């Protein structure tokens, strides 16, 4: 068992790592027992910025490294928070686990499923904890949806309808962008576009609330393909039309094309035999329940409150620890409460060796759904069994990525 304080290091200090850094600061402010010992990034200025910020609020210096391997050799962290581009997840996570550190890695678990399988194997081989950073299921609205889906409010789930279309304000006459193409629009680095970047979140939420997904049918497109200043154009999808079929018989229709200009249609709704739950936006952050006959409704705060009241005390403490989130209906300001909760749970798992709620296997399951969307789209909308993609039997979209990364 790891003793307090847990020695934590960061690898990858741009982008989403800033949200993680904010969450670590919130945990520190509420008395969590850990110490940030190092920050590593080949862009040393980013590592220096993260180290300086952590040193300021913890009152101790933080080592800066350009090379994460050197960081492991010199600092010997107990746990590592990995926020690199997707194509580095498997290499960094496996190296950290081999060095004796537990790892939490930003979603998606890996750039491809083959890379993800290597991470799962490394965790088993070295006896380390591998967690996937997945905050969406931890939000109060998501917990309320999962609770309602398993009880009398929703009844037997039948259909989810997700629409995230339109709203872009990009000038259609603009010829290029002011800088080079972001890595998230480069298939080799990201593994895919919205199916990976956003789809993994929704896949994890749907799996959590409604159980295994059996079959995926999808079409994918790239509609905003204008060149950037360096002359390159994106080679990942930015629009999807998806049908998901669950093992339970439930279906989900999902349209995603936020790159379209004009009127936005951003909703998500879930229908069962006894009622429905709907929320504006892409996620159920403000879920509203309506009974089958329309004669009774629960507004978001009332629905979340009923969920919290129904949870056994031990389960409520697990989902919303009192030391961190004493009032889930009104989480404290200062960052994403879901990220704070995922990192708090990771710390507890490191200390106690208890499996995290969203471990490597759960991260892999969500990524397999996203990969099935990409594989189906690559095959012209062919319906695919998720198990065939998860097992590696179907990998036409991913094969060139694995070959380019030396994973084939």
N, C-alpha and C positions, 0 to 999 in steps of 0.2 A: 504494500500500500504506500502510495506517495505521501510524504509528509508535507504539511503546510510550512511556508507558502509554496505553492506550485510555481515552478520556474517556467515561464512562458516566453516563446520567441515568435516573431512574425517573419514570414517569408512571402514577399510580394507586398509592396507598400503603396500602390496606387489604387485608383478606382474604389471598389467595394471595401478595400481594407480600411478606408477612412471611416466607414460606418462601423466596422468592427472595432476600430480604435476608440470611437465614441462610446460603443457599448462596454468595452473593457474599462473605460474611465468611469462609466456609471456603476459598474460592478465594484470597482475600487472604492468609489464614494459611499457605497452601502456596506462596506466592510468585508468584501470577498477577500480571501487569503490567497493572493498570488503576487508574483513579482515578474515584471517584464524585464528580461535579461538581454534581449538582442532583437535587432531588426535587420533583415537582409533583403537587398534588391540590387540588381545590376545597375539600375539607375540610382547611384549612391545618394543623390540629392533627396530622392523619395525616402530612402532608408533613414537618412539624417533627419528629415522632417518628422517621421514617425517616432524615432528614438527621442528627439527633443520634446515632442508632445507628451510621450509617456513618462519621461524623466521629470517633467514639470509637475504632473499630478501625483506621481508616486514618491517623489522626493529622493530618487536614486538614479544613478547614471544607467544608460542603456547602451550596450555595444552596437556599433554600426559595421555591417559587412556588405561587400558587393557579392560575395560568393556564399551561398547557403551551406555548402559542404564545409567550408572553413568555419562558418559559424557553429555548426554542430560539433566540430572537433574542439573548438575553444570554449564554448559556452555550456555545452551539455544540458540543454533544456529538457524538462520533463514533458513538455507539451508544445506543439507548434501549430500556429494558426496560418493556414496556407491560402493566400489570396492572389496567386499568380494567374496569368492567362491560362486557359484551359489546357493547352497542349503541354504544359509543364506539370500539371497536377500529379500524374502518375509517377513521374521521375522524382519529384520533390517528396511526395508523400511516402513512397517506398524507401527513399534514402533516409528520411527522418525515422521511420519505423525501424529500419535496420540499425540505426544508431541508438535505439532504445527509447525514442520519444513517441508519445501518443499524438494523434493528428486529428484536427478538424479542418476540412477542406471546403472551400466555397463550392456551391453548386455550379455546374453539374459535377458529379463525382469525377468525371474524366472527359477527355476530348472524344473518345470512342468507347464502345463497350469492351473491346479487347483491352484497352488501357485500364478500364475499370476492373476487369477481371484480374489484371496484374496487381492492382492495389488491394483487392480482397485477399488474394493469395499471400501478399506480403504481410498483411495484418495477421492472418492465421499463422504464417511461418514464424513470425517474431513475437506473437502473443501480445500485440499492441491494440489499443483502441483506435478505430477509424470511424470518425463521425462526419456526416455531411451537413454543412450549414444550410438549414432549411427553415426559415423563419415564418413562412406564410401560414403553415398549419398551427403555429403557436399563438397567432393573434386571437383575441377574445371572440371576434366574429366567426372565425374558422372553427374554433372549439365549439361554439354554439351550433354551427351547422352540423358538425359531426355528431353532437349529442342529439339534435333533433332528428337526424337521419336514422338513428338507431332506436327511435322511440315512437310514441303515438302522435307527435305533432305532424310529422311528415308522412307517416305510414310507410308502406313499401315503396322505395324509390323507383321511379319509372323513367324520368327524363331530366337531363341537365341541358340547359341552353345557354351558351356562352357567346357573346357578341362583343368583339373589341375591334371596331371598324371605324375608320375616318377620324377626323380631327386634326390632321396634319396641317401646319401653317407654313410649310416649305414653299418657297417661290418656285413655281413650275418653270420659270424662264431662267433660273440660275444655272449657269453652266458647270460650275465646279464648287469646291469647298475651300476654305482658307488654309487647310493643313493636310497632312497625309491621312490616308485611310485608317480609321481605328482598327485595332486588331480584331475586335468583335465582328467585323464585316469580312474578315479573311477566313475562309473555310478551314485552311490548314491549322490555324491558331485556335479557332473557336469551336470547330466541330460542326457548326451549323449556325443558323440565324435565330429567328424568333422561336423556333421549335426547341432550341437548346436554351437560349437566354431567358425566355419567359415560359416556354412550354413545360420545362422541368418543374417549375413552381406549381403550375396548375395540375400537372400529372401527379405530383406528390399529394396535393390537396384532395384530388378525386380518389386516389387510392386509399388515403387515410379515411375519408368520409364514406366511401361507397364500395370499397373492396377491389379485388383484382379486375383488370381490364383484359378481355379475351382477344379482341380483334380490333384492328385499326384500318381505316380507309382514309386516304388523304391525298389532296393535291397541294402542291407547293409552287410558289411563283416568286420572282424577283421583279418588282415594279418600280422601285426607286433606284435605278441603276446608273445614275449620272456619275461622271468621273470626278475624282477628288483632285486636289492641286498637284499631286505627284503622278497623275495620269492613270492611276488604277481605278477599277470599279469593283464594287462588292461582288462576291461570288457565293453568297448565302441567301436563303429565302427570307423575304420580309412579309409574305402573305401566305395564309394556309386556310383550307376548307377541310374540316375533319369530322369523321363519324367514329365514335368510340362505342364498342359493345362490351358490356361488363359480364363477368361470369354469372352475376345474379339475374341477368336479363335486362337490366337497365341500359339505356342508351344515352349518349351525349352528342349533341351537335355543337360544333365550335367553329366560328369564323373569326379569323385574326388578320387584320390588314390596317393597322393604325397609320401606315404610310399614306393612305388615301386622304385627299384634301376634302374640305367642306364639312358637312354635318357629321358629328360624332355619334356613334351608337355604342355605348360602353355599358353593358349589363351582364349580369350572371344570375341565372334562376334555376331552381331545383324543384321538381314536381314529384309528388308521391300520391298514394291513394287517399290520403287524408288532408292534404293541403299543399302549400307551396312556400318556398323561401326565396326571396329575390333581393338583390342588392345592386345599386349603381356601381359602376366601375368594373374592373376585371376580376377582383377578388371579393369575397363576401365580408367586406369590412363593416358594412352596416346592414346586416340581414334582417329582413322584415318577413314575418310569418303571416300567412292568411289561411284560415280554415277552408275546407272544401266548399262550404256553402257561402263563403264571403261574410258570414255573420260575426266572425271574431278575428281580430288581428293582434299581433304583438309587434310593436315598434322595436327597433334594434336594441335599445337599452333594456327594454322589458324582456326581450327574448334572451339576451346574454345574461341578464340577472336571473331569469328562471333556470337557465343552464347552471349557473354558479351555485344556486341554492340546491339544485338536485344532486350535485356532485358529492360523493362521500368526502369527508374532511381530508383523508389521506390523499385521495386523487386530486382534490383541489390544490392541496399543498404541493403536489408533484407538478401540476400544470402551471400554477401561479404561486411560487414560493413567497410566503409572507414577508420575508426579509427584503425581497426585491420588488414584488408587485402586490402590495397590500390591498389595493383597490383595482382589480382588473377592469372594472367598468370605466375607470378614469386613470389610465396609466400615466405615470409622471412624464412631464415633458423632458426633452433632451435626447431624442433618438428613437430608433425602432425598438419597441419593447420585445418584438419577436427575436431580434438579434441578441438582445441582452439575455433573454431566456435560453436561447440555444447555447450561448457561451457559458452561462451559469451551469447548465446541465452538463456540458462538456467538462467543466472543472470538477464537478461532483463525480463524474464517471472516472476521471483520471485519479481522483483520490481513492474511490471505493472499488474500482474495477467493475462497476456496474455498467451493463451495456446501455449506450445512449438510445433515446427514442428513435432518432434518425441516424442509424449507423451506416456503414458502407453498403450493407444489403439493401436497406431502404432507399439510399441514394441511387443504387444500381437499378432498382425496380422502376423508379421514376424516370431515370435516363433511358431505360429500355422502351418506355412508352414514347418518349420524344424521338428515340432512334427509329422506332417503328413508323412514326409520322414521316420522317425523312426517307426511310426506305420505301414506304408506300408511294410517296410523291415521286421518288426517283424512278419507280417502276410504273409510272403513269396512272397512279390511283388504284393499284392492285390491292385488294384486301389482304392483310397479313395478320397472322397470329402473333401476338406479342411474344409468346414462348419461343417461336422460331427466330425472332430477332434477338431475344435475350440470350439464347443458347449459342448464337453465332452462326446458325444455319443459314440465315439471310443477312448479308452484310455488303451488298453491292455499293451502296452510298459510302459506307465507311472504309471499304477496302483501299481506295487510293490514299486516304488519310493515314491508315495504318502503315502502308508501304512508305509513304513520305517520312513518317516518324520512326521508321525502323522497327515497327511493331508486328509486321506481317510474319 
